[in-house]
Amino acid sequence: MNNTLAGISFPGFDYAATEIIRFKETIEFFSIMLKDGHVIHYSPADISSFRNWLLHNAIPDVAASCAEQIITTIRHLSV
C-alpha cells in the first residue's frame, strides 16, 4: 500500500495520510479514524515522529480541536 503524501512516508504504517480523517493520541497508542469509518489503533516505535508525520500531513488532532472549542466557549461566556 502506498503510504506517501508529498514524498513523506511513515515506515511500518499501512495507511496513507489521505485515508485518515483524524487522530487522538493516548499514552500507549494512537486512535485513528479512517475515511471508510473504521477506527484503528497504532503503537509506533517513535511516537514523536509519528505525531509529527500526522501533523505535517494536516491530520486533525481530536484533543487539540476539543481544547480549542472549550477555550472559545469560555471566552464567549466571560464576555
PDB file of N, CA, C and O in Angstrom:
ATOM      1  N   MET A   1       0.846  -1.181   0.000  1.00  0.00           N
ATOM      2  CA  MET A   1       0.000   0.000   0.000  1.00  0.00           C
ATOM      3  C   MET A   1       0.887   1.238   0.000  1.00  0.00           C
ATOM      4  O   MET A   1       1.892   1.288   0.709  1.00  0.00           O
ATOM      5  N   ASN A   2       0.519   2.221  -0.785  1.00  0.00           N
ATOM      6  CA  ASN A   2       1.287   3.458  -0.855  1.00  0.00           C
ATOM      7  C   ASN A   2       0.949   4.334   0.344  1.00  0.00           C
ATOM      8  O   ASN A   2      -0.201   4.741   0.514  1.00  0.00           O
ATOM      9  N   ASN A   3       1.944   4.625   1.173  1.00  0.00           N
ATOM     10  CA  ASN A   3       1.673   5.467   2.351  1.00  0.00           C
ATOM     11  C   ASN A   3       2.483   6.753   2.284  1.00  0.00           C
ATOM     12  O   ASN A   3       3.155   7.128   3.245  1.00  0.00           O
ATOM     13  N   THR A   4       2.413   7.417   1.148  1.00  0.00           N
ATOM     14  CA  THR A   4       3.143   8.668   0.982  1.00  0.00           C
ATOM     15  C   THR A   4       2.194   9.821   0.719  1.00  0.00           C
ATOM     16  O   THR A   4       1.116   9.643   0.153  1.00  0.00           O
ATOM     17  N   LEU A   5       2.604  10.981   1.131  1.00  0.00           N
ATOM     18  CA  LEU A   5       1.925  12.229   0.812  1.00  0.00           C
ATOM     19  C   LEU A   5       3.012  13.272   0.767  1.00  0.00           C
ATOM     20  O   LEU A   5       3.756  13.439   1.734  1.00  0.00           O
ATOM     21  N   ALA A   6       3.112  13.968  -0.325  1.00  0.00           N
ATOM     22  CA  ALA A   6       4.159  14.972  -0.514  1.00  0.00           C
ATOM     23  C   ALA A   6       5.538  14.364  -0.302  1.00  0.00           C
ATOM     24  O   ALA A   6       6.431  15.020   0.236  1.00  0.00           O
ATOM     25  N   GLY A   7       5.719  13.108  -0.723  1.00  0.00           N
ATOM     26  CA  GLY A   7       7.028  12.463  -0.643  1.00  0.00           C
ATOM     27  C   GLY A   7       7.399  11.959   0.729  1.00  0.00           C
ATOM     28  O   GLY A   7       8.530  11.516   0.928  1.00  0.00           O
ATOM     29  N   ILE A   8       6.486  12.010   1.689  1.00  0.00           N
ATOM     30  CA  ILE A   8       6.798  11.573   3.042  1.00  0.00           C
ATOM     31  C   ILE A   8       6.017  10.300   3.336  1.00  0.00           C
ATOM     32  O   ILE A   8       4.810  10.241   3.102  1.00  0.00           O
ATOM     33  N   SER A   9       6.700   9.288   3.846  1.00  0.00           N
ATOM     34  CA  SER A   9       6.023   8.067   4.259  1.00  0.00           C
ATOM     35  C   SER A   9       6.383   7.772   5.703  1.00  0.00           C
ATOM     36  O   SER A   9       7.401   8.240   6.213  1.00  0.00           O
ATOM     37  N   PHE A  10       5.536   6.993   6.352  1.00  0.00           N
ATOM     38  CA  PHE A  10       5.874   6.584   7.706  1.00  0.00           C
ATOM     39  C   PHE A  10       6.109   5.084   7.706  1.00  0.00           C
ATOM     40  O   PHE A  10       5.178   4.315   7.471  1.00  0.00           O
ATOM     41  N   PRO A  11       7.335   4.657   7.966  1.00  0.00           N
ATOM     42  CA  PRO A  11       7.678   3.233   7.923  1.00  0.00           C
ATOM     43  C   PRO A  11       6.848   2.392   8.888  1.00  0.00           C
ATOM     44  O   PRO A  11       6.695   2.737  10.060  1.00  0.00           O
ATOM     45  N   GLY A  12       6.320   1.295   8.382  1.00  0.00           N
ATOM     46  CA  GLY A  12       5.579   0.359   9.213  1.00  0.00           C
ATOM     47  C   GLY A  12       4.110   0.677   9.389  1.00  0.00           C
ATOM     48  O   GLY A  12       3.387  -0.084  10.032  1.00  0.00           O
ATOM     49  N   PHE A  13       3.657   1.784   8.831  1.00  0.00           N
ATOM     50  CA  PHE A  13       2.242   2.157   8.935  1.00  0.00           C
ATOM     51  C   PHE A  13       1.582   1.827   7.609  1.00  0.00           C
ATOM     52  O   PHE A  13       2.066   2.240   6.555  1.00  0.00           O
ATOM     53  N   ASP A  14       0.481   1.086   7.650  1.00  0.00           N
ATOM     54  CA  ASP A  14      -0.132   0.538   6.441  1.00  0.00           C
ATOM     55  C   ASP A  14      -1.158   1.435   5.757  1.00  0.00           C
ATOM     56  O   ASP A  14      -1.820   0.996   4.817  1.00  0.00           O
ATOM     57  N   TYR A  15      -1.304   2.668   6.200  1.00  0.00           N
ATOM     58  CA  TYR A  15      -2.318   3.539   5.624  1.00  0.00           C
ATOM     59  C   TYR A  15      -1.689   4.833   5.129  1.00  0.00           C
ATOM     60  O   TYR A  15      -0.722   5.334   5.704  1.00  0.00           O
ATOM     61  N   ALA A  16      -2.255   5.360   4.057  1.00  0.00           N
ATOM     62  CA  ALA A  16      -1.807   6.651   3.529  1.00  0.00           C
ATOM     63  C   ALA A  16      -2.426   7.768   4.360  1.00  0.00           C
ATOM     64  O   ALA A  16      -3.516   7.606   4.910  1.00  0.00           O
ATOM     65  N   ALA A  17      -1.750   8.876   4.450  1.00  0.00           N
ATOM     66  CA  ALA A  17      -2.289  10.033   5.168  1.00  0.00           C
ATOM     67  C   ALA A  17      -3.626  10.453   4.573  1.00  0.00           C
ATOM     68  O   ALA A  17      -4.498  10.942   5.292  1.00  0.00           O
ATOM     69  N   THR A  18      -3.793  10.269   3.290  1.00  0.00           N
ATOM     70  CA  THR A  18      -5.043  10.644   2.624  1.00  0.00           C
ATOM     71  C   THR A  18      -6.223   9.766   3.042  1.00  0.00           C
ATOM     72  O   THR A  18      -7.369  10.105   2.744  1.00  0.00           O
ATOM     73  N   GLU A  19      -5.970   8.648   3.726  1.00  0.00           N
ATOM     74  CA  GLU A  19      -7.033   7.764   4.198  1.00  0.00           C
ATOM     75  C   GLU A  19      -7.503   8.117   5.614  1.00  0.00           C
ATOM     76  O   GLU A  19      -8.460   7.528   6.115  1.00  0.00           O
ATOM     77  N   ILE A  20      -6.828   9.078   6.257  1.00  0.00           N
ATOM     78  CA  ILE A  20      -7.090   9.379   7.665  1.00  0.00           C
ATOM     79  C   ILE A  20      -7.929  10.650   7.792  1.00  0.00           C
ATOM     80  O   ILE A  20      -7.664  11.652   7.128  1.00  0.00           O
ATOM     81  N   ILE A  21      -8.949  10.591   8.660  1.00  0.00           N
ATOM     82  CA  ILE A  21      -9.785  11.763   8.918  1.00  0.00           C
ATOM     83  C   ILE A  21      -9.243  12.541  10.108  1.00  0.00           C
ATOM     84  O   ILE A  21      -9.088  13.760  10.034  1.00  0.00           O
ATOM     85  N   ARG A  22      -8.953  11.839  11.213  1.00  0.00           N
ATOM     86  CA  ARG A  22      -8.451  12.493  12.422  1.00  0.00           C
ATOM     87  C   ARG A  22      -7.812  11.465  13.337  1.00  0.00           C
ATOM     88  O   ARG A  22      -7.921  10.259  13.116  1.00  0.00           O
ATOM     89  N   PHE A  23      -7.136  11.969  14.379  1.00  0.00           N
ATOM     90  CA  PHE A  23      -6.488  11.065  15.321  1.00  0.00           C
ATOM     91  C   PHE A  23      -6.593  11.596  16.737  1.00  0.00           C
ATOM     92  O   PHE A  23      -6.834  12.782  16.960  1.00  0.00           O
ATOM     93  N   LYS A  24      -6.407  10.696  17.684  1.00  0.00           N
ATOM     94  CA  LYS A  24      -6.311  11.051  19.100  1.00  0.00           C
ATOM     95  C   LYS A  24      -5.161  10.235  19.677  1.00  0.00           C
ATOM     96  O   LYS A  24      -5.094   9.016  19.519  1.00  0.00           O
ATOM     97  N   GLU A  25      -4.277  10.931  20.336  1.00  0.00           N
ATOM     98  CA  GLU A  25      -3.111  10.282  20.933  1.00  0.00           C
ATOM     99  C   GLU A  25      -3.385   9.961  22.398  1.00  0.00           C
ATOM    100  O   GLU A  25      -3.913  10.793  23.136  1.00  0.00           O
ATOM    101  N   THR A  26      -3.023   8.751  22.812  1.00  0.00           N
ATOM    102  CA  THR A  26      -3.075   8.381  24.220  1.00  0.00           C
ATOM    103  C   THR A  26      -1.640   8.088  24.661  1.00  0.00           C
ATOM    104  O   THR A  26      -0.697   8.271  23.892  1.00  0.00           O
ATOM    105  N   ILE A  27      -1.488   7.645  25.871  1.00  0.00           N
ATOM    106  CA  ILE A  27      -0.142   7.344  26.373  1.00  0.00           C
ATOM    107  C   ILE A  27       0.487   6.184  25.613  1.00  0.00           C
ATOM    108  O   ILE A  27       1.690   6.200  25.350  1.00  0.00           O
ATOM    109  N   GLU A  28      -0.303   5.182  25.260  1.00  0.00           N
ATOM    110  CA  GLU A  28       0.237   3.957  24.679  1.00  0.00           C
ATOM    111  C   GLU A  28       0.065   3.818  23.170  1.00  0.00           C
ATOM    112  O   GLU A  28       0.815   3.081  22.529  1.00  0.00           O
ATOM    113  N   PHE A  29      -0.910   4.515  22.597  1.00  0.00           N
ATOM    114  CA  PHE A  29      -1.183   4.324  21.172  1.00  0.00           C
ATOM    115  C   PHE A  29      -1.948   5.509  20.602  1.00  0.00           C
ATOM    116  O   PHE A  29      -2.365   6.409  21.332  1.00  0.00           O
ATOM    117  N   PHE A  30      -2.124   5.493  19.282  1.00  0.00           N
ATOM    118  CA  PHE A  30      -2.927   6.477  18.569  1.00  0.00           C
ATOM    119  C   PHE A  30      -4.213   5.793  18.130  1.00  0.00           C
ATOM    120  O   PHE A  30      -4.176   4.680  17.605  1.00  0.00           O
ATOM    121  N   SER A  31      -5.352   6.451  18.340  1.00  0.00           N
ATOM    122  CA  SER A  31      -6.620   6.008  17.758  1.00  0.00           C
ATOM    123  C   SER A  31      -6.798   6.848  16.503  1.00  0.00           C
ATOM    124  O   SER A  31      -6.735   8.077  16.544  1.00  0.00           O
ATOM    125  N   ILE A  32      -7.019   6.169  15.397  1.00  0.00           N
ATOM    126  CA  ILE A  32      -7.053   6.838  14.099  1.00  0.00           C
ATOM    127  C   ILE A  32      -8.351   6.501  13.391  1.00  0.00           C
ATOM    128  O   ILE A  32      -8.663   5.327  13.194  1.00  0.00           O
ATOM    129  N   MET A  33      -9.118   7.527  13.003  1.00  0.00           N
ATOM    130  CA  MET A  33     -10.339   7.302  12.246  1.00  0.00           C
ATOM    131  C   MET A  33     -10.023   7.405  10.759  1.00  0.00           C
ATOM    132  O   MET A  33      -9.472   8.397  10.281  1.00  0.00           O
ATOM    133  N   LEU A  34     -10.387   6.357  10.054  1.00  0.00           N
ATOM    134  CA  LEU A  34     -10.164   6.314   8.611  1.00  0.00           C
ATOM    135  C   LEU A  34     -11.394   6.832   7.880  1.00  0.00           C
ATOM    136  O   LEU A  34     -12.493   6.854   8.435  1.00  0.00           O
ATOM    137  N   LYS A  35     -11.205   7.245   6.642  1.00  0.00           N
ATOM    138  CA  LYS A  35     -12.307   7.772   5.836  1.00  0.00           C
ATOM    139  C   LYS A  35     -13.399   6.739   5.599  1.00  0.00           C
ATOM    140  O   LYS A  35     -14.548   7.105   5.349  1.00  0.00           O
ATOM    141  N   ASP A  36     -13.059   5.452   5.672  1.00  0.00           N
ATOM    142  CA  ASP A  36     -14.074   4.414   5.472  1.00  0.00           C
ATOM    143  C   ASP A  36     -14.896   4.155   6.735  1.00  0.00           C
ATOM    144  O   ASP A  36     -15.753   3.272   6.744  1.00  0.00           O
ATOM    145  N   GLY A  37     -14.637   4.933   7.821  1.00  0.00           N
ATOM    146  CA  GLY A  37     -15.392   4.815   9.047  1.00  0.00           C
ATOM    147  C   GLY A  37     -14.773   3.931  10.109  1.00  0.00           C
ATOM    148  O   GLY A  37     -15.211   3.948  11.259  1.00  0.00           O
ATOM    149  N   HIS A  38     -13.769   3.165   9.746  1.00  0.00           N
ATOM    150  CA  HIS A  38     -13.101   2.301  10.714  1.00  0.00           C
ATOM    151  C   HIS A  38     -12.184   3.109  11.626  1.00  0.00           C
ATOM    152  O   HIS A  38     -11.619   4.127  11.224  1.00  0.00           O
ATOM    153  N   VAL A  39     -12.052   2.639  12.844  1.00  0.00           N
ATOM    154  CA  VAL A  39     -11.098   3.217  13.784  1.00  0.00           C
ATOM    155  C   VAL A  39     -10.039   2.152  14.046  1.00  0.00           C
ATOM    156  O   VAL A  39     -10.350   1.013  14.395  1.00  0.00           O
ATOM    157  N   ILE A  40      -8.788   2.548  13.870  1.00  0.00           N
ATOM    158  CA  ILE A  40      -7.681   1.629  14.129  1.00  0.00           C
ATOM    159  C   ILE A  40      -6.839   2.185  15.270  1.00  0.00           C
ATOM    160  O   ILE A  40      -6.919   3.370  15.597  1.00  0.00           O
ATOM    161  N   HIS A  41      -6.052   1.337  15.855  1.00  0.00           N
ATOM    162  CA  HIS A  41      -5.128   1.738  16.911  1.00  0.00           C
ATOM    163  C   HIS A  41      -3.725   1.362  16.451  1.00  0.00           C
ATOM    164  O   HIS A  41      -3.491   0.268  15.938  1.00  0.00           O
ATOM    165  N   TYR A  42      -2.810   2.286  16.645  1.00  0.00           N
ATOM    166  CA  TYR A  42      -1.442   2.088  16.181  1.00  0.00           C
ATOM    167  C   TYR A  42      -0.464   2.526  17.252  1.00  0.00           C
ATOM    168  O   TYR A  42      -0.587   3.612  17.818  1.00  0.00           O
ATOM    169  N   SER A  43       0.512   1.667  17.526  1.00  0.00           N
ATOM    170  CA  SER A  43       1.559   1.965  18.513  1.00  0.00           C
ATOM    171  C   SER A  43       2.905   2.052  17.797  1.00  0.00           C
ATOM    172  O   SER A  43       3.577   1.037  17.614  1.00  0.00           O
ATOM    173  N   PRO A  44       3.300   3.257  17.392  1.00  0.00           N
ATOM    174  CA  PRO A  44       4.574   3.398  16.693  1.00  0.00           C
ATOM    175  C   PRO A  44       5.756   3.268  17.642  1.00  0.00           C
ATOM    176  O   PRO A  44       5.642   3.560  18.833  1.00  0.00           O
ATOM    177  N   ALA A  45       6.870   2.837  17.118  1.00  0.00           N
ATOM    178  CA  ALA A  45       8.099   2.761  17.919  1.00  0.00           C
ATOM    179  C   ALA A  45       8.564   4.164  18.295  1.00  0.00           C
ATOM    180  O   ALA A  45       9.087   4.376  19.388  1.00  0.00           O
ATOM    181  N   ASP A  46       8.373   5.119  17.391  1.00  0.00           N
ATOM    182  CA  ASP A  46       8.771   6.504  17.630  1.00  0.00           C
ATOM    183  C   ASP A  46       7.515   7.383  17.630  1.00  0.00           C
ATOM    184  O   ASP A  46       7.075   7.853  16.581  1.00  0.00           O
ATOM    185  N   ILE A  47       6.957   7.594  18.803  1.00  0.00           N
ATOM    186  CA  ILE A  47       5.701   8.335  18.952  1.00  0.00           C
ATOM    187  C   ILE A  47       5.815   9.756  18.411  1.00  0.00           C
ATOM    188  O   ILE A  47       4.932  10.219  17.689  1.00  0.00           O
ATOM    189  N   SER A  48       6.885  10.440  18.753  1.00  0.00           N
ATOM    190  CA  SER A  48       7.074  11.821  18.329  1.00  0.00           C
ATOM    191  C   SER A  48       7.125  11.945  16.804  1.00  0.00           C
ATOM    192  O   SER A  48       6.511  12.845  16.231  1.00  0.00           O
ATOM    193  N   SER A  49       7.846  11.053  16.161  1.00  0.00           N
ATOM    194  CA  SER A  49       7.944  11.093  14.694  1.00  0.00           C
ATOM    195  C   SER A  49       6.605  10.808  14.041  1.00  0.00           C
ATOM    196  O   SER A  49       6.263  11.431  13.036  1.00  0.00           O
ATOM    197  N   PHE A  50       5.837   9.871  14.599  1.00  0.00           N
ATOM    198  CA  PHE A  50       4.531   9.558  14.021  1.00  0.00           C
ATOM    199  C   PHE A  50       3.582  10.745  14.184  1.00  0.00           C
ATOM    200  O   PHE A  50       2.881  11.108  13.239  1.00  0.00           O
ATOM    201  N   ARG A  51       3.554  11.358  15.381  1.00  0.00           N
ATOM    202  CA  ARG A  51       2.728  12.540  15.621  1.00  0.00           C
ATOM    203  C   ARG A  51       3.095  13.645  14.628  1.00  0.00           C
ATOM    204  O   ARG A  51       2.218  14.270  14.033  1.00  0.00           O
ATOM    205  N   ASN A  52       4.394  13.878  14.454  1.00  0.00           N
ATOM    206  CA  ASN A  52       4.843  14.908  13.510  1.00  0.00           C
ATOM    207  C   ASN A  52       4.413  14.589  12.089  1.00  0.00           C
ATOM    208  O   ASN A  52       4.052  15.492  11.334  1.00  0.00           O
ATOM    209  N   TRP A  53       4.447  13.315  11.713  1.00  0.00           N
ATOM    210  CA  TRP A  53       4.009  12.891  10.376  1.00  0.00           C
ATOM    211  C   TRP A  53       2.528  13.213  10.187  1.00  0.00           C
ATOM    212  O   TRP A  53       2.128  13.745   9.151  1.00  0.00           O
ATOM    213  N   LEU A  54       1.718  12.886  11.196  1.00  0.00           N
ATOM    214  CA  LEU A  54       0.283  13.184  11.110  1.00  0.00           C
ATOM    215  C   LEU A  54       0.053  14.687  10.975  1.00  0.00           C
ATOM    216  O   LEU A  54      -0.696  15.127  10.102  1.00  0.00           O
ATOM    217  N   LEU A  55       0.689  15.465  11.828  1.00  0.00           N
ATOM    218  CA  LEU A  55       0.503  16.920  11.803  1.00  0.00           C
ATOM    219  C   LEU A  55       1.035  17.537  10.516  1.00  0.00           C
ATOM    220  O   LEU A  55       0.418  18.449   9.967  1.00  0.00           O
ATOM    221  N   HIS A  56       2.169  17.052  10.034  1.00  0.00           N
ATOM    222  CA  HIS A  56       2.732  17.555   8.773  1.00  0.00           C
ATOM    223  C   HIS A  56       1.761  17.319   7.614  1.00  0.00           C
ATOM    224  O   HIS A  56       1.701  18.101   6.666  1.00  0.00           O
ATOM    225  N   ASN A  57       1.001  16.221   7.714  1.00  0.00           N
ATOM    226  CA  ASN A  57       0.039  15.897   6.664  1.00  0.00           C
ATOM    227  C   ASN A  57      -1.348  16.470   6.948  1.00  0.00           C
ATOM    228  O   ASN A  57      -2.333  16.069   6.329  1.00  0.00           O
ATOM    229  N   ALA A  58      -1.415  17.414   7.892  1.00  0.00           N
ATOM    230  CA  ALA A  58      -2.646  18.156   8.208  1.00  0.00           C
ATOM    231  C   ALA A  58      -3.786  17.262   8.675  1.00  0.00           C
ATOM    232  O   ALA A  58      -4.950  17.518   8.366  1.00  0.00           O
ATOM    233  N   ILE A  59      -3.448  16.208   9.421  1.00  0.00           N
ATOM    234  CA  ILE A  59      -4.468  15.349  10.017  1.00  0.00           C
ATOM    235  C   ILE A  59      -4.871  15.999  11.341  1.00  0.00           C
ATOM    236  O   ILE A  59      -4.012  16.227  12.193  1.00  0.00           O
ATOM    237  N   PRO A  60      -6.153  16.302  11.534  1.00  0.00           N
ATOM    238  CA  PRO A  60      -6.582  16.968  12.768  1.00  0.00           C
ATOM    239  C   PRO A  60      -6.411  16.089  14.010  1.00  0.00           C
ATOM    240  O   PRO A  60      -6.680  14.888  13.988  1.00  0.00           O
ATOM    241  N   ASP A  61      -5.960  16.720  15.083  1.00  0.00           N
ATOM    242  CA  ASP A  61      -5.819  16.092  16.383  1.00  0.00           C
ATOM    243  C   ASP A  61      -7.105  16.375  17.162  1.00  0.00           C
ATOM    244  O   ASP A  61      -7.402  17.531  17.462  1.00  0.00           O
ATOM    245  N   VAL A  62      -7.868  15.332  17.491  1.00  0.00           N
ATOM    246  CA  VAL A  62      -9.143  15.494  18.178  1.00  0.00           C
ATOM    247  C   VAL A  62      -8.966  16.252  19.485  1.00  0.00           C
ATOM    248  O   VAL A  62      -9.756  17.146  19.785  1.00  0.00           O
ATOM    249  N   ALA A  63      -7.962  15.920  20.258  1.00  0.00           N
ATOM    250  CA  ALA A  63      -7.755  16.566  21.556  1.00  0.00           C
ATOM    251  C   ALA A  63      -7.515  18.065  21.389  1.00  0.00           C
ATOM    252  O   ALA A  63      -8.052  18.861  22.158  1.00  0.00           O
ATOM    253  N   ALA A  64      -6.731  18.453  20.416  1.00  0.00           N
ATOM    254  CA  ALA A  64      -6.462  19.874  20.182  1.00  0.00           C
ATOM    255  C   ALA A  64      -7.732  20.593  19.737  1.00  0.00           C
ATOM    256  O   ALA A  64      -7.980  21.724  20.154  1.00  0.00           O
ATOM    257  N   SER A  65      -8.534  19.951  18.898  1.00  0.00           N
ATOM    258  CA  SER A  65      -9.790  20.555  18.437  1.00  0.00           C
ATOM    259  C   SER A  65     -10.748  20.767  19.596  1.00  0.00           C
ATOM    260  O   SER A  65     -11.392  21.812  19.685  1.00  0.00           O
ATOM    261  N   CYS A  66     -10.849  19.782  20.485  1.00  0.00           N
ATOM    262  CA  CYS A  66     -11.733  19.899  21.649  1.00  0.00           C
ATOM    263  C   CYS A  66     -11.265  21.020  22.569  1.00  0.00           C
ATOM    264  O   CYS A  66     -12.082  21.785  23.081  1.00  0.00           O
ATOM    265  N   ALA A  67      -9.970  21.120  22.779  1.00  0.00           N
ATOM    266  CA  ALA A  67      -9.424  22.174  23.642  1.00  0.00           C
ATOM    267  C   ALA A  67      -9.733  23.546  23.066  1.00  0.00           C
ATOM    268  O   ALA A  67     -10.091  24.459  23.810  1.00  0.00           O
ATOM    269  N   GLU A  68      -9.601  23.705  21.753  1.00  0.00           N
ATOM    270  CA  GLU A  68      -9.904  24.990  21.115  1.00  0.00           C
ATOM    271  C   GLU A  68     -11.378  25.344  21.281  1.00  0.00           C
ATOM    272  O   GLU A  68     -11.708  26.506  21.518  1.00  0.00           O
ATOM    273  N   GLN A  69     -12.269  24.360  21.160  1.00  0.00           N
ATOM    274  CA  GLN A  69     -13.701  24.612  21.325  1.00  0.00           C
ATOM    275  C   GLN A  69     -14.021  25.034  22.751  1.00  0.00           C
ATOM    276  O   GLN A  69     -14.834  25.935  22.957  1.00  0.00           O
ATOM    277  N   ILE A  70     -13.400  24.402  23.731  1.00  0.00           N
ATOM    278  CA  ILE A  70     -13.626  24.758  25.131  1.00  0.00           C
ATOM    279  C   ILE A  70     -13.154  26.184  25.403  1.00  0.00           C
ATOM    280  O   ILE A  70     -13.858  26.958  26.051  1.00  0.00           O
ATOM    281  N   ILE A  71     -11.980  26.528  24.916  1.00  0.00           N
ATOM    282  CA  ILE A  71     -11.440  27.878  25.111  1.00  0.00           C
ATOM    283  C   ILE A  71     -12.352  28.914  24.464  1.00  0.00           C
ATOM    284  O   ILE A  71     -12.626  29.957  25.057  1.00  0.00           O
ATOM    285  N   THR A  72     -12.818  28.633  23.266  1.00  0.00           N
ATOM    286  CA  THR A  72     -13.716  29.560  22.564  1.00  0.00           C
ATOM    287  C   THR A  72     -15.014  29.734  23.347  1.00  0.00           C
ATOM    288  O   THR A  72     -15.510  30.852  23.483  1.00  0.00           O
ATOM    289  N   THR A  73     -15.565  28.639  23.860  1.00  0.00           N
ATOM    290  CA  THR A  73     -16.805  28.703  24.635  1.00  0.00           C
ATOM    291  C   THR A  73     -16.611  29.531  25.901  1.00  0.00           C
ATOM    292  O   THR A  73     -17.458  30.360  26.234  1.00  0.00           O
ATOM    293  N   ILE A  74     -15.515  29.316  26.602  1.00  0.00           N
ATOM    294  CA  ILE A  74     -15.225  30.063  27.827  1.00  0.00           C
ATOM    295  C   ILE A  74     -15.084  31.551  27.534  1.00  0.00           C
ATOM    296  O   ILE A  74     -15.579  32.386  28.291  1.00  0.00           O
ATOM    297  N   ARG A  75     -14.420  31.881  26.452  1.00  0.00           N
ATOM    298  CA  ARG A  75     -14.265  33.299  26.084  1.00  0.00           C
ATOM    299  C   ARG A  75     -15.620  33.954  25.830  1.00  0.00           C
ATOM    300  O   ARG A  75     -15.848  35.098  26.223  1.00  0.00           O
ATOM    301  N   HIS A  76     -16.513  33.225  25.172  1.00  0.00           N
ATOM    302  CA  HIS A  76     -17.840  33.782  24.881  1.00  0.00           C
ATOM    303  C   HIS A  76     -18.660  33.926  26.153  1.00  0.00           C
ATOM    304  O   HIS A  76     -19.449  34.864  26.268  1.00  0.00           O
ATOM    305  N   LEU A  77     -18.495  33.027  27.102  1.00  0.00           N
ATOM    306  CA  LEU A  77     -19.253  33.085  28.347  1.00  0.00           C
ATOM    307  C   LEU A  77     -18.769  34.209  29.252  1.00  0.00           C
ATOM    308  O   LEU A  77     -19.547  34.767  30.026  1.00  0.00           O
ATOM    309  N   SER A  78     -17.500  34.537  29.156  1.00  0.00           N
ATOM    310  CA  SER A  78     -16.934  35.553  30.058  1.00  0.00           C
ATOM    311  C   SER A  78     -17.095  36.980  29.532  1.00  0.00           C
ATOM    312  O   SER A  78     -16.673  37.930  30.190  1.00  0.00           O
ATOM    313  N   VAL A  79     -17.683  37.133  28.390  1.00  0.00           N
ATOM    314  CA  VAL A  79     -17.872  38.475  27.806  1.00  0.00           C
ATOM    315  C   VAL A  79     -19.040  39.169  28.423  1.00  0.00           C
ATOM    316  O   VAL A  79     -19.349  40.303  28.057  1.00  0.00           O
TER     317      VAL A  79
END
